[in-house]
Amino acid sequence: MLKLVVFLLIFSTWQVLLDQCCKRKLQDGIEYKFRENNDIATSMFGCQDDCVFEDSDKNTFCFKAGGTSPSQCVGQVTNSTEVERGHTNLTLRDGDQGVFCDVEFDYILNKTFQLDTDLLFKCNPTSDLQNSKAFLEQNQFKMKTSQGVDLDCSMNAIFSNDASGSIEVPKKAVEKSLSCNVSTEVCLTNNGSVYPAKCAPTFRYLGREYHACTDKEMAENDDRLWCATLVDAENNAVPGHWGYCSSKCSYCAGSPITERLQTRPCGYDCLVNPGKPMKGSVGSKDAPLLSPLTSIYGEKEANLLDGWRGQFWLNIGKQLVRLTCPISKFFDPSLKQMQTIYVMCGPTQYRFTVYSDSGDLLHEEFKNDRFGCGKGRLNKN
């Protein structure tokens, strides 16, 4: 039994070392310094983790499981995660009594939301019960991190009464009810070295410039896209700062940095991206809209370049793509409450010609962020 316990402790420690990178590794008298986390490269070479090292001559190395020469780990790489300040307020209601609480807290967003300090409450009686919450009702609120990541948060109305019947707030219980999740409505990284995070709007990697997520250097059977989350002054991707992209992100094939005039900076003229956050119509207030379903219509034409999870990238040409609102109709007035439309790239770059289900021309310069479906259900009559 004692041997088993010792083995499990050693195994657990070994697993922790695999989950984190060493600052330095010593093997056969040679020192290797940590350079970056790179899941793409290390998976290609069968490394035991996503830690990339280099020697004194800047040659790149990784370490494989079961190597013949044991390596010694010298220190661990620690993530420098910024502590953020969160704030919300909550009005508790018990009959005709009310208490207004101002709540502050520090948190860290490193792959998941984690409280860094206890909640700080400032509560005072109030007679204003507008938007107040009764016992166990949920108070929902939104926050934005310093890096622009949107959080959807909630906190339950938990309270008790003292001997005089006044409202008391059990701070620990309310704290345990606090929950924050990263919004899934925008393009963010959701795995990889850095997540959740916004992609750098432009980044350069291995001689190419990108303006959205790419599949550069991904394995042939791996359909994930990735982006840089941090760049230097020349827009070069900073090693170790990257992540896999969510389905809300767009694709970019990139273009050579040496090209002065980039007529197709992402390698295509038009992008159909149903996951893109959809806006309302021109001149009207944007609305939270649903995504359409997409599919290629008819024979595949030469201007269809490729596709990924319902996205299609095309050059100007006659390929038709069908878009359908499964439970409602298109919201934009130009689409005349259609449930199904057909789009063709061009004749203007980054714009679509749109046809109705019966072949009528609806628009000749339609943007790809206006294909949102309304939230009302179809009338079965």
N, C-alpha and C positions, 0 to 999 in steps of 0.2 A: 504493500500500500504506500509506504514512504517513497519508494522508487517512483511509483506512478505520480505522486504529488510533485516530486522534484522534476520529473519529465514534463509535466503539464506547465510548471512554472517556467522552465527553460523554453518550452515551445511558445508560451504566451509572450515571453520577452522577445524571442526571435520574430514573432509575428509583428510586434510593435516596431521592431527595427526595420522590417520590410515595409510597413505602412508609412514610415518616415524615412527621409534621406539623411545620410551622414554628411556632416560638414566636410570631413576628410576620411578617406579610407587608406589604410596601409596594407599593401600586399607584396610579399617578396622584397621588402625593403624600399618599394616605390610608393610615393605619396600621390594620391589622386584627389583632386579637389572637386567638390560639388559645383556643377554648372547650372543645371535646370531640371525641371520635371518635363518629360516629353513622352507621353503615352503612345503617340503615333510611332516615333522612331524605335522605342524600346520594344514595342510589340512586334515590330518587323524582325528584330534580331533575337527574339526569345529571351529577353532579360527577365530577371526575377522580380523587378519592380520598375517604376517609371523614372528612376533616378539616373541622371546622366552626369558623368565625371570627365575630367580632363587631366592629363599629366603636365609636367613642367614645360613640355614642348607644344602644348595646346592641342594634342591629339585627343580624340573623343573616345570614351570607354563606357561600357556598362558591365554589370556583373551578372552572371548566370547562376541559377540554382545548382547546387551540387558540384561546384568548381573543384578542381584538384588542389588548388592552393587557397587556404582559408584567408579571409581578409578581416582586418580589424577596423571597427567603426570608431572614429574619434569625434564625439560630439554629435548632436542632432541639429538639423536645420529646423528652425522654428518659424512659423508663419507670423509675420508682422501685420496683425489685423487691427484696423482702426476702431477705436471705441466710439460709438455713435450715441447721441442723446435723443431719446424719444419723449413724446409728450402727448397727452390726451386729457380730456375732462369727461366727467360722468356725473349726472344728477340722479340720485337714488330717491325713490318714492315709496312711502309707506303710508297709505291712506292719504290724509291731507298734509302729511309731513314731507319735507324734502331736505336733502343734503347735497350741496354741490362740492364735488371733489376735483381738484386739479392734481393730475398725476404725472410725475416725471420719472424717467429711468434711463440708465445706460445699458446699451446692448452691443453685441458683436454679431455681424453677419458674415460668417465664415462657413460656407456651404449650407449651414442651417442658422436659424435665429436663436441666439442665446443671450439671456439676461446677464449683464456684467455686475449689476448692483441691485440691491433691494429697491422696490418701488418707493418713491417719496410722495406721500399724500399730504395735501393741504385741503381739509374739508371744513365747510361752514354751513350752517342752516340756511335754507332758502325757501322763499314762497313761490318762486318761479318754477313750476313743474312742467313747463313745455319741454318736450323731447326727453322727459325723465324716464327712468327704467324701474319697473317693479322688481321684486325679488326673483333672482335667477334669469331675468331677461338679459339678452346679449346686446352689448354696446359695440357696434362695428365702426371702425375708423381706418383711415389710410395714412401712411407715412412714406416719405421719400428719403433715402439715404443720401449722404454727401456725394456719392458716386452716381446718383440719379436712378437708383433701383427702387421701384415702387413696391410697397408692402401692404398687403391686406391684413388687417389686425382685428381682433375681437377681445372683449373683456366682459365677464359676467357681473351683473349687479348682485353682489353678495353682501348681506348685512344682518345685524341682529339688533335687539333692543335692550337698553340698560334698564335698571330698576324703575326709572322714571318714565320709560316708554320711548325715550329718544333713540334715534338711529345711531348705531355704532358700526364702524367699518372694520372687519377683521382683515387686516392688510395682507397677511400671508395667504389667506384663502383667495382673495382677489388676485394676488400676484400669480398664484398657480393657474388661475383661469386665463391669464394673458396668453394669447397665441398670435403669432405673425407668420405669414407665408408670403413668399415672393409672388407677385402678380404674374399670371400666365398669359396676359393679354398683349404683351409686348415681346420683342426680340431680346432674349438674354441668353447667356451661357447657362447650361443646367448640369454640366459635368466637366471633367477634365482637371486642369491645374488650378484655374481660378473660376469659381462660380459661387453664387449667381453674380453676374457682372454684365455690363453693357459692352458690346463690341466696339473697338475703335472704328470710327467711320471710314478711315482709310488706313491701310497698313501694307507694308512691303515685306515680302518673304521670298528668299531665294531668287531674287532677280525679277519678281513680278509684283505688281501693285494690285491690291484688292479693295473693293468698296462694299463688300458684304462677305458672308461666310463662304468658305471654299472647301473642296475635297482634296486639295493638294496634298500628296504623299499619303493619302488614306489607302488602305488595302482595297483590292478590287471588289471584294465581297462585303465591304463595310460602307454603308450608305450614310454615315454620319457626316455632318459638316462641322467645321471649326472656324474660329476667328481669333485674332489677337485682341487682348483686352488692355494692352498698354503698348505705346510706341515711343520711340525717342524723337529728337528734334527733326530727324529726317524721315519720319514715319516708318522706320524699320521696327518690326515686331521685337519687343523686348523678350529675351529668352525666359521661359518659365511662366509667362503671363499670357495664357491662352485658355480657351474652353470650348466644349462642344455646344453647338447652337440648338436652340429650341425650334419647334416647328413654325414659330412666328417669324423666323428669320428668312431672309432672301439669299439667293445663291449668286456668287460672282466667280467666273472662271479666271478673272484677272487678265492683265496685259503686261507685256515686257516694259520694264522701267526705261529702257533705252528708246522706246517709241516717243517721239516728241508730240505727234498729233494722234491722240487716242480716240478714234471715231467710235470704237466699241470697247470702252474701258473694262467692261465685265464679260466681253466676248459674245454679246447678243444685242439685239435691237429692242426686244420686248420681253417682259417677264410676267407670266401669269402666276400669282402667288395667293391662293385662297386664304392662307393663314395670316396674311398681312393685316394689321389693324385697319378696318375699313372706316372710311369717313362718310358723312352724309353727302348731300348734293351741294354743288357750288352755290355759295350765297346763303346757305342755311346752316343752322347749328349742327355740329357733328353729333352723331348718336351712336350708342353701343350696338353694333350690328353683328349679325351672325355670318359665318363664312359659307360660301357656296361650295358645292361639289364640282369637280372639274374632270374632264376626260377629253381625249383626242377624238375629233369627229371626222369620219371618212378616212380616206387613204392617207398614209403618212407622206407628207411633202418634204422636199429638200430643205426648206427653211426651218423645219423642226430640228433643233439641235440636240435636246436631251430633256429629261424630266426627273423629278425627285419628290416623292411624297405629295403628289397632287400639284406640284409646281411644274411649269413648262417654260423653257427659255427658247426664244425663236428669233430669227432674223425676219426682216420685212419680206412678206410673201403670202401665199394663198392658203397656208395651213389653217384649218378651222379648229377652234377649241370650244367645247360646249361647257357652259356654266349653268348650274341648276340650284335653285333654293329648295331644299327638300321639304320644308314645312311652311314656307311663307313665300313672299315675292320680293323682287329686288326693290330696294328702298329709293334709289335715285330716281327722280321724276323723269329723267331722260330715257329710262328703261321702261317706262309706261306700265308699271306694275306687272311685268312679265315674270313668269316662274322659271323659264328657260331662255337663254340667249346664246348666240354664237359669235365669237370674236376672232378677228384676224389682225395680225401685226402690221401696222402701217396704215397709210403711206408715210406718216411721220414717225420718226424714231421715238420709242417709249410711249407711243399712243396706239390705241386699238380702234379698228372699225367694228361696229357692233350691229348685228342683225337680229331680228326677232325670230321666233320659232317658225313663222310663215315666210321668212325671207325678206321682210321689210327692213330698210336701212334705218337704224335708230340714232347712230352717232358715228362721226368719222375721226374724232380725236379724243378718245375716252381714256382717262388715267386708270392705272391698275389698282388704285386705292378707293375706287368708287363702286366696286362690285359687291357691296354688302347687302345681306338679306335682312328684311325687317323681322321683328320678333313676334308679330301677330301671326296666328295660325291661319291656314287656308280655310275658306268657307267650304264646307263639304257639299253645300247645295250648288 
